Amino acid sequence: MLRLPFLPPLSSRERQHWEAQGYLHLHGALNPKEIDKIRQTVNWHWANPEGNPHHVDVITGEHAGRWFPMSEAPPEVKGEVYKLNNLFLRDERIREAALSPRLKAIFRCLLADEPMICNSLNFERGSQQNAHIDSWYMPPPNDEGMIAASISLDPVDEANGPIFFYPGSHKIPPYRFSDGRLNMIEAEEEACRAYLDAEIEARGLKRVTFRGRPGDVFIWHGQLIHGGSAIEDFARTRSSLVVHYWRASDVQAHALRRDQGGRAYLAHTLRGELDPVAA
Ligand SMILES: O=C(O)CCC(=O)C(=O)O
């Protein structure tokens, strides 16, 4: 019998880089067929809006600042910056991409446990989102138990609004809001940002941008400060699938689902917009 050597999903150099910098860039982690499948999935949802309850947050244009269920989203929204929320709950194709065997093995290694999807976002353009920390919006049941990944479907460079981030910022002790939690309290945002700015300065952290090719995956620690750069060329898309993951063992059994491929995911969406029974 042929015995293949066990190859760990990450080299010790990659692990050290992750520990020190809080991010990894995987080159060509998805093949063209897998990339095409994600694109087709998103197009299918846009082409089948009737009764489609997925929320679309609109970020630029006439409807900026509003959200619509897909069934009511004006078609011009697709030409703007928008965020399509949580296709993972109802669409196995998104889960297949988010937890493909290679990615799942890497996430398991980074989380030291089985990863589960707690949120997914599809973008066609860079988000242009302010610097932020993901645990402000989707704090994991255990503080350290979150990572996120952006799967690039388009080339990414300075012109189409790449993700920016501060390597090493995941080591800044998390800011606790007045209730002791990591969830953002809007009235305290200014104080939180002042704390982070001072830490960035004191640690000499530098802002860098992620550039990559279709199929590349940018993985970041749940406490890494990051956001979306301004889009210089609006004619350029930057389609991506962004997924946030928690540890499956941190979540109570009733809140965890598994699909036929054994992929673990949250049984509801964190913003509560989709009916879990019908999902
Ligand atoms: O892709 C982007 O522009 C930013 C995504 C992001 O920051 C997030 O979803 O947390």
The ligand as a Gaussian input file, in Angstrom:
#p B3LYP/6-31G(d) Opt

LIG

0 1
 O      -13.572000      43.317000       1.538000
 C      -13.569000      44.395000       2.099000
 O      -13.480000      45.467000       1.504000
 C      -13.633000      44.468000       3.621000
 C      -14.347000      43.319000       4.236000
 C      -14.366000      43.441000       5.716000
 O      -13.697000      44.263000       6.272000
 C      -15.178000      42.576000       6.548000
 O      -16.108000      41.949000       6.022000
 O      -14.942000      42.512000       7.763000

